[in-house]
Amino acid sequence: MVYNFDLLDIENFEITKIDEKQFYNLDFNISLQEWIESVTPKIKEKETFPNLSSCLKIKNTSDRKMSVTSLGWFSCGTNTVQRNNIDVGIFSVPYGHKGTSGFEIHGVNFLKVSSAFASRCMIPVRWYNEKDVYTAPNERDELYKKYEVDSIVVTLFSNNSNQSGLRQVSYKDRLWDIKNEFFWMSKNEILELSNQNNYSDLYNDARTDSDRYVYNLLFGEERIYDKLSPDAKIVLDKASDLVRKSMQMREMFANDENHLKSWDAGYAQLRILWREYYAEDFKEFRELYKKLEDRMRPLVYELGFLMK
């Protein structure tokens, strides 16, 4: 059942119609969370991992566990728009807020998680949409596959992207190293950049490690990079250029709080450096990213993640 209403606002002391709004019953629809859960591996063996309250802050009072094969954690809050700005995020390890639902990220659900995450973080919360409920999209739509791969870029560079590479952080009375499987550049390139800039700590951190999942997905056998839309490629390439350009300042700026000595440091860490020393480049990057989001946002409705 669908009910149509006019959205009204007061402008210059006059009531005006600003849009139309549908309220709908979803009793027979699959929710977005159910859609992700249907392809998420049900692994019984869970291990202790540090829990995070942000990309850099450990939450020692929480003890969510995940499987050792997990690529990260998708925090998705409730299934409505209302919590998009608060409880929606991608993390390298579990998000420590126990009242927030979430899913482990694996290869088999990675693209679904990416498209779901994009559909959440790109929709701003307004008084008239905060109760809107997310549902499974129309995967048969010819636009879906392109949206799915472009969503990978959104997962990397959204302000809700909290993936981080952390080293020797304290949790449950021991020290941990946390990998960022969402890092999009190769280990060899970081080795070369750190060598060129005489950054031995970063070089040694990468030397015995291996390429991360997202790099392999984008540039490995599947070569997802070639399937990205032009504007998504531009955003990704600009981010890589910023990593290269900022390497000359990285050692001086790195400390035990931002963990930029980690070769796989994520966007949430790197932007701290970029804002400080590369403000114009960073502004250009954010403008490119905003254009990508603006282009993709209507697809959230066209593909059925939300009803208008």
N, C-alpha and C positions, 0 to 999 in steps of 0.2 A: 504494500500500500504506500503510495507517494502523495504527499500533501504539498501544494505550492503556495508560497507566501511572498509578499513584497517586502523588501528590506527598506525601511524608512530611516531618514536622518533629518536633523534640524539644521538648516543652513540659512543664515540671515533671517532668523526668526520664522522661517517657513519650513514646513514638513515636505521633504522631497523623497522620491523613490530613487535609491542608489543601486539597487540590484534586485534579483529574484533569488529565492531560497527554497530548496526542497527539504522536507523532513520525510524520512522513509523508514519502513520496517525491514529489518534484516534477518528475520527468523529463518529464512531459507538460504541465506548466503553464507559462504565460508569466510570467516574472519581472516585478516591478514596474519595474525599470529598462528592460527590453525594451519594456514597455507605454508608457513615456514616450518612449523612443527612436523608437518607431514613428510618432509625430506631431511629432517635433522636426525642424525644417528642417535639411537637410544643406547648409549654406552654406560654400562653399570659401574665399571671401574673408574672412579674419580680420584684425582690427586689434589693435594694441597697446592695452591698457588697464591702469591700475594694478591690481595684485593685492593682496588683503587677507588678513590673518591673523585679523582680527576686524572688527567694524563700523567701527572707527576707525583701525586700525593697518595701514599699508602694508607689504607684504612685497617689498622691493626685490630679493631674491634669486630671485624667481619671475617667469616671463614667459609665463603662460598668456594666450592671445589669445581674443577673441570677436568676433562680427560687430557692426557698428555698429547694426543693427536690434534687437539683443537688449535685453530689458527688465531683465535681471539674470542671476543665476547660482544654480542649485540644486545645492548640494553634498550628495551622498547617500551617501558612503562605500561600504561593502559593502552587499549586499542583505539583511543580517540585522539583527536587533534590537541586536546587540552594540555597534554604533557609533552608536546613536541620540543619545547624549549628547555625542558627540565630533565627528563628522564631518558631521552633518546640519545644514544651515542654508541660509537664503536670503540672498544678498548682491547688492549693486547692480552689482558687477563680479566677475571671477573670484576664487574662493577659492584662495589661493596654495599650498595643500598639494598637491604633485604626486602623492602617493600616494593621493589621494582622488578617486574618480570624480565627475563632475558634468555638468550639462546647462545649455545656454543656455535662457533663458526667453523665449518669444515669445508673441504673441497666440494662436497656434494650439495651443500646448500649455499655456497658462497654467492652465486649470482642472484639467487632469490633474496638473500640478506641484503645485498647491495641495492637491489631495486626497491626493497621494502624500506631500507634506511633512507634512500633518496626521497621516497614518497612521504616520509615523515619529516625530515629536516628541511625540506624545501617549502613546506606549507606553514606560513606564519599563523600564529594564534590570534583569532579575533573573537569578539563577543558573540558573533553570529555563527561561528563554525567550531567552537571549542568542543561541542558535544558530537560532532560528526564522527562516524565510525568507519574505520578502515576495513576493506574487504579484499579478497583475492582478486588480482587483476585478470583481464582477459588476455591470456597468453597466446591465444590464436590470432590476435590482432597483429597485422604485419609490422606495426610500429613497436611492438613489445621488445623484440630482440635487440633493436638498436637502443631502446631505452635501457635495457638490461646492461649492456656493455658500457654505455655512457655513465651509468650509475656508479661504476667502479671509480671513475674520476671524482664523483661527488663524495664517495666514501673516503677518499684520500684527503680532500681539501675543504670539506664543510667545516664550519665552526663547531659542529657536533662531533668532529673526528678527533678522538682522544687516543689513537694508537701511539704507542711510545716504545722506544728502545731504552731500557734502564739497566744499569749495572750496579751490582753490589748494594742492593737496597735491603733494608732490614725488615723482616716480617716473621712473626712466630719464632723469635730467638735464633734466626739464622739469616745469612746473606744470600740474596737471589740475583740472578741475571735474567732479565725479561727480554725476549726477542720481539721485534716488531715485524710480523709476517706481511704487513701491508706496505713495507718499503718498496719503492718502485724502481730504484736504480740498482745496477749490478755491483756486486762486491768488488770486482776488478776495477771498475771505474773509481770507486771510493778509495781503493788502494792507490791508484795512480794519482788522484787528486791530493791525498794525504802525503804521498811521497813528494810530489811537486812542491808542497807547502811545508815540508819538514815537520809534519804533525805525526810524530812517532807513536803517541798513545792511540790515536785513531787508526793508524796503519796496523798496529799490533792487535787492536780489537777486531779488525776485519780479516787479518791474515789467515787465521785458521778456521774461519767461519764459512758459511755457504750462502748462496743467493736466497732471497726470501720468496715466499709464495707468489706475491703479486707481481714481482719482477718476472718470475718464470711464466706466469699466466699471460702477461702482456707481451713478452718478447721471446718466450720459449716456443715449444712445438705448436701450440694453438695460435700464437701470434695475434692475440686479441687486440693489440695496439692497432693493427691494420683495419680492424672492424669499427674503431671509434669514429664518431662524427668529427668533422674538421674542427669545430669549436672545442670539443673535448681534448683533441690532440694538442691544440694550441695551449690550453691550460696546463696539461701534463708537461709539455715541452718547456713552458715558461718556468714551472716549478723546478725542473731539472737544471735549467740555466741558472736559477737562483742558488741552488745547491752548489754548483760549480763556482759561481762568482763569490759566494760568501765563504768559501773554504779558507780564504786568506785571513779572515777574522775569527774563524771558528775556535781555534785553540785559545786565543786570548779571552773569548767570551764564555767558553765552556766552564762549568763548575759542577759540584756535586748536587746542585739543585735542579739544573736544567738538563743534565746528562747528555749534553751535546758531544761528549767524548765517545758516545755510542755511535758506531758507523751507520746503524739503521734507525737513527733518531727520526721520529715522525714529524709530520707537518706542524702539529701542536707545539712541538719543541722548536723546530726550525723557525717558525714565524716570530718567536721572541727575538732571535738574532736579526731576522730580516727587517722587522719594525725599527730596530735600533739603528742599524747601519745602512740599510738599503731601502729607505722609506719610499722613494719614488718607484723603484722596481716592484716593491711589495704592493703599492697602490695600484700599479698597472696590472699586477697579477690578480688582485681582488676584483678589479673591474672586469677582467676576462672571465673570472670565475662567476661573477654575478650575471654576466650575459649568458653563460651556459645554464645557470639555474633558471633564469627568466625564460629561456627557450624551452627547457624541459618541464617547467612547472605545470603548464596546461595539460601535459600528458598524464599527470597524476589523475586527472578527471577523465580524460579521453580513454584511458586504459582501464578505468574502473576501480582504482585504489580508493577513490572517494567519489560520491555523487555530488554534483554541483548544487 
